[in-house]
Structures are given as C-alpha cells and as structure tokens.
Amino acid sequence: MAKKITKKTKLGNLLKANEKASEILFESGMSCIGCSMATEETIEQGCLAHGMDKKDIDKLVEKLNKK
C-alpha cells in the first residue's frame, strides 16, 4: 500500500510518487509546480503561498489520496 499523502508531504516526493499529482495540483491553481523551490515545499506551504485556506488544503489532500 502506498504511503498516505498529508499536508506535510513535500511536493517533490508527491510528484515522484503520484503520476496524476501534477494534474490535480495544476487544476487547484498551483501552476508553479515546475519551480525548483516547489519541490522542497510541503503541500501546505505551497497551498498557503497560493492563497488557499485550511479547508481548501484539506480538500486537495483528500483528492490526492483518492488517486
């Protein structure tokens, strides 16, 4: 079983582990996923930088775990 994705998961690790993650992140307004800094940020840090609130972050993490 794959490791559960949390808001503390680094974006770089997420993108390596989940082939659909970039599409899901892009659809959520995180168009900077190709940025070299983004790979070291957590999902939560990236989302907060894009103006998302806790509720939005929780929904995104839930969607990422559904794969």
N, C-alpha and C positions, 0 to 999 in steps of 0.2 A: 504494500500500500504506500502511496506517495505521502510525503510529509505535508501536513496541513499548512496552508498559507495563512499568515497572520499579518496584521498591520505593521509588525516589526520585521517582516521578511524584506530582505534587501531586493531592490528592483533587479539588479544584475542576476541574482540567484533565481528569482522568479522567471525571468526571461529565458534562462537556460533550462529550467525545469518544465515550463509550460509553453508549448508552441503556440497556443492561442492567446497568451497573455498580452502580447503587444497589440493585438487587435482590440481586445477588451479595454486595455488602458487608453488607447487612442480614441475609442468610442466614448470614453469617460472624460475626454478633454485633456488628457495628458499627452500632448503631442511632442514633448521633449524627451521621450523615452530613448532616443538615439544619442542623447547628450552623454558625454563621458562621465560627468558628475552624477547623472541619474543612476548609474549602476551601483554606486556606493550609498545611495539614499535608501531609506526604508519606504515601503508603500505609503505609510503615514506621512513621512516628511515630504514626499513628492506630492501627495494629495493636498496637504496643507499649503504648499507653495503655489498650488493652482487654485486656491480659494475654496476647497472642499471642506465641509464640516464633518463632525464625527459621524453623523447619520449617513452621509454620502460615502465616507470611508468604509463604514461597516457594510453597506450595501455592495460596494465594489469588492471587498474581500470575500463576501459571500458568493458573489458571481464568479470570482476567480477560483474558488474552491469547487464550484459545480463543473468546471471544465467542460 
